[in-house]
Structures are given as C-alpha cells and as structure tokens.
Amino acid sequence: EEQKSKTDELEKRLAIVEATIKGDKFVKQEDVTETTRTFIKGTELSGFVSGSYFYNFNHPTSRENTGRGFDTASSEFMLNKAVIKLERPVEYNAFDWAAGFNVTTVFGQDASYMQPAGFDLGTDGTLFEANITINAPLGNGLKLTIGEYGTVIGYESTMTEQNFNWSGGYLWTLAEPFTHTGLILAYPITSTLEAKILINNGWDNVVDNNNSLSYIGQLTWTPNDNNTLSLIGYGGPEMDNNSSQWRRGVEAWAEHRCSPKFKTAAQIDYGQEAGADANGGTRRLVWHRGLVDLRADRKMERGVARRIFQ
C-alpha cells in the first residue's frame, strides 16, 4: 500500500512536468509586431568590466596617488568600472527621419570621480549618458541629440580603457570635463568633414550652477581611414552662482595610423578663466599644455603605448 502511494505521487509529478514541457512558453514570431522586431534588431547592448593595480614607488603614507584621476589608489587593487550600455544608434540620413537613444551606466570606484552635479546615484554608480537622438532629413542629414552626453573636449576618452594609456594624462585629469547636459546639433558638411554645435548647462552639471549656458563647437576632418583632425572651441561660465566670468579655450588633436600596427596621436590646448585664482583672488587663470601618444599594436586590441610629452 505504501509503495502504491509513492508510485501515484510520482505519476502526479511526472504529469505536471509533462504539461509544463508541452505548454507554449515562447512568443510566436507572427505575434510580434514588425515595429517591435525592427526596434529590437536595431538596439545594441554592450559593456565591460575593468580593474587595475597601480604601484607607487614613492610609497605615500596617504596611499593616494597625487594629481591622478581614476588611478588614485597607491599599491592596491581597484575595481574601476562595470559599464552597461544600451543604445539604438542613428546614422546620418538625407531622406528619412530616424530616432535612437543611448543609456550608459557606470558602477565601480571610478564612478565617484565622474559624477555630474545635480544627479546622484551614490558614490559607486553614475549615469554617464542618457539621451535621445533624432535624424532630420535636411541636407545631408541633421542629427539632434538631447540629454546627458559624454564630452567632445579632448582626445582621451572618459572610458580610459579605450585610450592609448590606461592612466589618463594631466590634460584629461585637470583641464577637461566628463559630461554635459543639453543638446548637440551635428551635420556632415561633406563625406569627410563633420560639424557639431553643443549647448549645455556646463561642465559636469545636470543642474546648471549659474544662470547662463555654455557652448562648444567642433570641426572634425577625416580624409581617410588613417588620419583624423579635430578643432574644438568652448566658452561659458562654470563657477557656482557666477554668470559673468567665462571659461574659454581652444584645442586641436590629430590621430595618424602610420602602419597597420603603429598609431600616434597629438593634442594641444589653451584655456583661460577669469576669477579662477586658486588662492581666492580675481586673477585670470591660464593653462596651456600638449601631449603626444604612441601605440604599437601587437595583436588585436593589445599593444604597448607611451605618452612621450605632456
């Protein structure tokens, strides 16, 4: 009798499993609208995780690397970034309207250094980009981006893992922003020349810290796959509750691939800001600096890089 009871119980469980397997657990293709299929097909999900270890031969008692950006911890391991990017990219189109978006989140120890003012996800996370882009069929195609976006200032990227060198240069650390919140107008003047106008709340501000906007202009010339030249100018008040004293600057950077395994890049900057005296005075702060990077690719994305001037 006991054995029969166990057998009956087992048969009941098998019947439940069989019913679950036979059930239609998948959405049929014909039940998904064409709009939904097109949206999913054009949407990209990507990301990466990075960690590092920097050894400081000076052995600072604070265990901090002075004057550094992300690589601040001396002689210890760091969990730098866990990046998740969801994007529907938009290409220039002279004939049709198109729309897309970009949401990029960053978690890790780098996040606290790159957080914009006015938006707080905590010390270990930040919303790096959150914007929509619309292509209007005007001329060769006009793209309008609205929201938070990564800066165009500087050759080196905020995602330092993608740069020649993992550690950002002093230009990137001290004289360039991470993000802006506002709009971008981008237009391909020719197949090799692109112009951008950016209007935003300022450097690393979701909420504006004064009563005036900031402006950036960029021209990028890419005559072929081996050469790129970019000219950038910017201006706007960046100090808290001060709309009269502007930060202004110009920069140029160029990239040249000498061979399939060797690439070099150079950047020069000049900037000034009235009333930015670090000692509390009213003197004008002026900065100018340049950098030259060399990279020898050994295989795929692995290589050896050297920052020879800064």
C-alpha positions, 0 to 999 in steps of 0.5 A: 500500500505504501509503495502504491502511494509513492508510485501515484505521487510520482505519476502526479509529478511526472504529469505536471512536468509533462504539461509544463514541457508541452505548454507554449512558453515562447512568443510566436514570431507572427505575434510580434509586431514588425515595429517591435522586431525592427526596434529590437534588431536595431538596439545594441547592448554592450559593456565591460568590466575593468580593474587595475593595480597601480604601484607607487614607488614613492610609497605615500603614507596617504596611499593616494596617488597625487594629481591622478584621476581614476588611478588614485589608489597607491599599491592596491587593487581597484575595481574601476568600472562595470559599464552597461550600455544600451543604445539604438544608434542613428546614422546620418540620413538625407531622406528619412527621419530616424530616432535612437537613444543611448543609456550608459551606466557606470558602477565601480570606484571610478564612478565617484570621480565622474559624477555630474552635479545635480544627479546622484546615484551614490558614490559607486554608480553614475549615469554617464549618458542618457539621451535621445537622438533624432535624424532630420532629413535636411541636407545631408542629414541633421542629427539632434541629440538631447540629454546627458552626453559624454564630452567632445573636449579632448582626445582621451576618452572618459572610458580610459580603457579605450585610450592609448594609456590606461592612466589618463594624462594631466590634460584629461585629469585637470583641464577637461570635463566628463559630461554635459547636459543639453543638446548637440546639433551635428551635420556632415558638411561633406563625406569627410568633414563633420560639424557639431554645435553643443549647448549645455548647462556646463561642465559636469552639471545636470543642474546648471550652477549659474544662470547662463549656458555654455557652448562648444563647437567642433570641426572634425576632418577625416580624409581617410581611414588613417588620419583624423583632425579635430578643432574644438572651441568652448566658452561659458561660465562654470563657477557656482552662482557666477554668470559673468566670468567665462571659461574659454579655450581652444584645442586641436588633436590629430590621430595618424595610423602610420602602419597597420600596427603603429598609431600616434596621436597629438593634442594641444590646448589653451584655456583661460578663466577669469576669477579662477585664482586658486588662492581666492583672488580675481586673477585670470587663470591660464593653462596651456599644455600638449601631449603626444601618444604612441601605440604599437599594436601587437595583436588585436586590441593589445599593444604597448603605448607611451605618452612621450610629452605632456 
